[in-house]
Amino acid sequence: MLRLIHLSDIHVWWVPWNPLRLIGKRLIGASALALGRARRFRLERLPDLVERVLALDPEHLIITGDLTTLATPEEFAIARAALAPLLADPSRATVIPGNHDRYTRGAARGGLFERAFGEFSPGGSYPWLRVIGAGTAILGLDPTRPGLTARGVLSPRQLEEARRILEQWPPIPRLLVACHYPVIAPPAQARALAGKPMIGSPALVHWLEGVGRHLYLCGHVHRAWAFRPPGLPDQLSLNPGPPLMTDPSGDNPPGFLEVNLYGPDVHVVRHSWSNGRWSTSPFHEERGFFSLRALEGS
């Protein structure tokens, strides 16, 4: 059995009150924090989150982006320090950026994400492939970019390189694709994704149709889900939702996903925070999702 923990959209925030640093897009983001976003992402709960994940002792931790909000050096420092207990062994953690981690051109040019979390992303450039267990590997994609909108772009070059990487490797029985942006959202969240999609999704969907069974680990849309997209029957799309966001409605509690791989089977458990405590509930189960024959030969 291989136990994975999937986190995303932690959104550590820190407001630089120096007016000289609040220009352009960061001014918009800081205004959103002041108008209520800061109250919705409860950073005081970050130690509880770290303690919960540590207690589960996963074989691997995957964080699919948006560790920060405005991509300031202070936010990256806070996030790195707070998550340090989970990142003691780089071979057991994978971290990819989200659009908020490349919030401004200065943050992207300065490599702020790479300085804080680059050791948890092999090779430094995207795409890449890393083996995390017998017959199991992660393909990392990065369509994030600075800009005035939250839309990412997966370039044809990156997709072509991903093709080349998988062609050079022996068949991977259990493939996990890590990308901050979903390619397809469940019907209830389709509208939310339509407002901030990834440019290049159709080409990626077309390619994913031919890679066989895979888990697609994403974030970006602040809703937890586990579903098989009708247009991608060989994909199980997983979004853990944000772990620190408040939920006044009661129908979208903050939390994360525990993904247990038992041979060819996939069992997903949702860890949710509600009324000051953690709870767990079965979230999704796929028996025989991966090829048992391929796993036995790996």
N, C-alpha and C positions, 0 to 999 in steps of 0.2 A: 504494500500500500504506500502511495506517495501522497502526503498531505501538503496542500498549497494554501496559502492565505493570499487573498486578492483584495487589495486596498486601492482606493482612487479618490481624487478630489478632496484632499484633506484641507486645502485652502488656508494655510497659515497666513495670518494677516498682521501687518504692522504699518501704521500710518506715519509717513515722514512729514512732520508738521512744518518743516522748512519749506516755505513757499517756492524757493528756487528749484526744489526737487519735484514739485507738483506741476509739471507742465505737460502738455499734450495728453496722451492717453492715460497717464497716471493720475492726472487731475480728475478725469472721468471716473476712474476706479476708486480713488480716494473719496469722491463725492458719494459713490454708491455705498462705500463702507460707512460713512457718516450718516447716511440716510436709512441704515438698517441692516446692511449685509453683515456688519461686524457683530450685531446682536444675534444673527442667525447661525454663525459659525462659532461654536463655543470652545475656544482654545483651552479653557481650564479643564476640559475633559480629555485632552490629549494624553496625559499620563495614564488615565484609565484604559484608553485604547491600547497603548503600548503594553500595559500589564496584561490585558486580556490576550493579546496575540502571543506574548511570551509564554503564557500559561499553556497555550495550545502546542507549543514546540514544533512548529511546522518544518518540514524538510526544505521548503522554499517559500519566500515571501516575494510577491509581485505587486509593485505599485505602478499604476498606469496613469501617472501624471497629475498635474495641478496640485503639487505640494504647496505652492505659494499662491498669492492673489495678485500682487503688483510686481512680482519678480524683483524685489529690492534685495540688496545684499543682506539686510537685516532679516528679512523673511527666510532667505535660504539658510542663514546661520541658525535661526530659531528652529526651523524644520529639521536641519541636520542634527542639532543637539538633542531635540526631543525624541527623534527616532533612533538615536545612536544605539540603544540596547537591542534594537531589532536588526541592526546593520553591522554587528560585530564581525560577521564572517561574510565577506563579499561573494563567496561561492554559493551562499544560500540566500541571496537577495538580488532581485532585478528591479531597477527603477528606470522608467522612461519619462520623458517630459510631457506636459500638457500645454495647451495654448497659453495658460496663465504663467507658466514658467518661462515663456518667451514673450512676455507681455509687451516689452518695448524693444526697439532696435538696439538700444544700448545694452540691455540685458542679454540679448542674443549675441551681439558682437563681442561682448565681454566674457561670454561663456560662463555665466553665473551658475547655470544648472550643472554644467560639466565640472566646475570647481567643487560643488557641493556633493554631487551624486554620480560623477562620471565613472568612478570605480565600480559601480553596479550596472554598468552598461558596457559590455565588452567591445573593444575596438575603437570606441570613441565616435565613429561615424555610422550612419544608418544606410541600409539595413544590416543586421547581423544575426547570427544564429549561435545559440549556446545550449549545450547539453546540461540538463539539470538532474538527470536520473536515467536509469536503464530504459532505453527506448523512448525517452521523453526529452523534447527540446523546445526552446522558445525562439520564435522569429520576431525580432524587434523592428518596428516601423516608426518613423517620425515625420508626420505631416504638419507639425506645428510651425508657426511663423509669426513674427511680430506684425502688427497691422491694426487698423481701426476696427476691424470686425473680429469675431471669434471663429471665422472660417479657416480651416487648414487646407493645405495643398499637398497631396501625395504626387510627387513628380513622376513622369514616365521613367526617368533615369533610376529612381529608387525602386520602382516596381520591376524594372528590367533586371536590376541587380539582385532583387529578391528571387526572381526566377532563376538566375544563374546560380545563386547560392544553393537553392534546393536541388537543382539539377546535379551539382557537384557532390552532394552528400548521398550516402546510401538512404534508402527509404526510411522515414522516421515514423514509427508506429503511433506515437502520441505527439502530435504537433500542437503547440500553443502559439497563437499569433497575438502579440501584445501591441496595441495601438490605442492611443488616447481617444481617437474619434471612432464612434460606431460607424459601420457601413449601412446597417439597417436597424431600425428601432422597432419595438413592438407597436402595434397600432395605437395604443393609448399614449405613447410617447413620440409618435411620428411627427407631430406638429412641433414639439420642442426641438427635435433634431433638425427639422426643415429650416429653422431660423438660424442655425449655426452649423451647417454641414461641412463635410470634408470634400473639397474639390478633387476629383479623381476617384470618387467612390465607385462609379460604374465600372471603370477599368479594373479596380481591385476586386470587386464582386465577380467579374468575369474570370479573373485569374484564380480566385479562391474556389470557384466551381471545379477546378481541375486538380486541386492539391489533395483531395481526399478528406477524410474526417479530421476535424480540428476544432479546438476551443478558440474562440475569439474573445480576448480579454480587453475590455475597454472601460471608458468612463464618460466624462464630458457632460452627458445628460444626467441631471441629479435625481435619478430614479434607479432603484435596484431592479434587475431583471435577469431571467434565464430563459431563453427561448430559442427555438429552431426557426430561423427565417424561412418563409415559404420559398423564396427565391434562391436560398442556399441550404438545401436539405442536408448537406454534409457538415454544416456548421452548428455548433452550440455557442450562442452569444451570451457572454456573462458581463454584467455591469453591477458592481457592488453598491453603487450609490455613495454619497458622501458620509463619512463616519461621524462628523461633528456638527452637522446641520440640524437645527431644531425642526420639529415637526408638529406645529399646532393642530394640524388636521387629524393626526393619528393614523393616517393611511400610508405614510412614507417615513417610517422610523429610520434614524441614522444607523449605520452599521457597516458590515463587511461580509465577505463570503469566505467560507472554508470549502475548498474543493478537494475531495478525496478521490484519488484514482486507484481503483481496485482492479488491476489487470485491465480488461477492456471496458470496465464499468466506470461511470462517473456519478458520484454522489455529491450534491452541493447542499451545504448547510448555511443558513443565514443567521448571523449574529447581530442582534438588534438591541439598541439602547432605548429603554422606555421606562418612565417613572423612576429614574435614578438607579436602574440596574440593567444588567445584561440578560438577555434571554436568547435561546436558540430554537430554530424551527427547521424542519426539512424544507428545502427550497426547490430542488429539482433532482431527478434521478433518471439516468439513461443506462440501462443494462445493455451490454454488448455494443456500446457506442464505437469503440475502437476495435481493430481487428485482432482477435486473440492469436491467430496464426502468425501475424507479423510480430506481435510481442514475444511469442515463444521463440521466434528466430532471431531476435535482436540480441 
